Amino acid sequence: MDTQKRLHENISALADGELADSERELALAALDTAEGQAAWRAYHLTGDVLRDQASGALSDGFGASLAARLAAEPAYVPAAAPAGRAADPAETPADVILP
């Protein structure tokens, strides 16, 4: 098994309170890294959402800041399809990148 995958599984199990005692030291060592800390936060956030405990509260001024940034963005203009052919959405790369 991939070492990084195993560390992430251990961090997830630790966050759920299900990590075996024999794996605890390795998981705690992984939490000393930036990647381990990011995984810890992600697993806790995921758990909160699944339990419907995420606060969902936005910081003061978030809405106004977002509106201002969106207003400053140039309008999206899709590239024209070659003559005689409609644009195929399946050929357009996705803008979303997931971990």
C-alpha positions in Angstrom: 0.0 0.0 0.0 1.1 3.5 -0.8 2.7 5.2 2.3 0.9 8.5 1.8 -2.5 6.7 1.4 -1.8 4.7 4.6 -1.0 7.9 6.5 -4.2 9.6 5.3 -6.2 6.5 6.3 -4.5 6.6 9.7 -5.3 10.3 10.2 -8.9 9.7 9.1 -9.2 6.8 11.6 -7.6 9.0 14.3 -10.1 11.7 13.7 -12.9 9.2 13.9 -11.5 7.7 17.2 -11.0 4.4 15.5 -7.2 4.2 15.1 -5.5 1.1 16.5 -3.0 1.9 19.3 -0.2 0.3 17.2 -0.7 3.0 14.5 -1.1 6.0 16.7 2.5 7.1 16.8 2.8 7.1 13.0 -0.4 9.1 12.6 0.7 11.7 15.2 4.1 12.1 13.5 2.2 12.7 10.2 0.3 15.5 11.9 3.6 17.4 12.3 3.6 18.0 8.6 1.6 20.6 6.6 0.0 17.8 4.6 -1.0 15.9 7.7 -2.5 19.0 9.2 -4.4 19.7 6.0 -5.7 16.2 6.0 -6.8 16.4 9.7 -8.7 19.6 9.0 -10.3 18.1 5.9 -11.4 15.0 7.7 -12.9 17.0 10.6 -14.7 19.3 8.2 -16.0 16.3 6.2 -17.3 14.7 9.5 -18.9 18.0 10.5 -20.7 18.3 7.2 -21.9 14.7 7.3 -23.2 15.2 10.8 -24.6 18.6 9.7 -22.6 20.5 12.3 -20.7 22.8 9.9 -21.2 26.4 11.0 -21.6 27.7 7.5 -21.1 31.2 8.9 -19.2 33.6 6.6 -16.9 36.2 8.0 -18.0 39.8 8.2 -17.9 41.5 4.8 -17.5 38.2 2.9 -20.6 38.9 0.7 -19.5 42.4 -0.2 -15.9 41.3 -0.9 -17.1 38.4 -3.1 -19.5 40.7 -5.0 -16.7 43.3 -5.6 -14.3 40.6 -6.8 -16.9 39.1 -9.1 -17.7 42.6 -10.5 -14.0 43.1 -11.3 -13.7 39.8 -13.2 -13.8 40.1 -17.0 -16.9 38.5 -18.6 -16.3 34.9 -19.8 -16.5 34.7 -23.6 -16.3 31.1 -24.9 -14.0 30.5 -27.9 -15.9 30.3 -31.2 -16.3 26.8 -32.7 -14.6 26.2 -36.0 -16.8 27.0 -39.0 -19.3 24.3 -39.7 -19.1 22.7 -36.3 -20.7 23.3 -33.0 -18.6 23.4 -29.9 -18.5 20.1 -28.0 -18.8 20.6 -24.2 -17.0 17.2 -23.7 -13.9 18.7 -25.4 -13.8 21.6 -23.0 -11.5 21.0 -20.0 -13.1 21.2 -16.5 -12.2 24.2 -14.4 -12.6 22.2 -11.2 -9.6 20.5 -9.7 -10.3 18.0 -6.9 -7.6 16.6 -4.6 
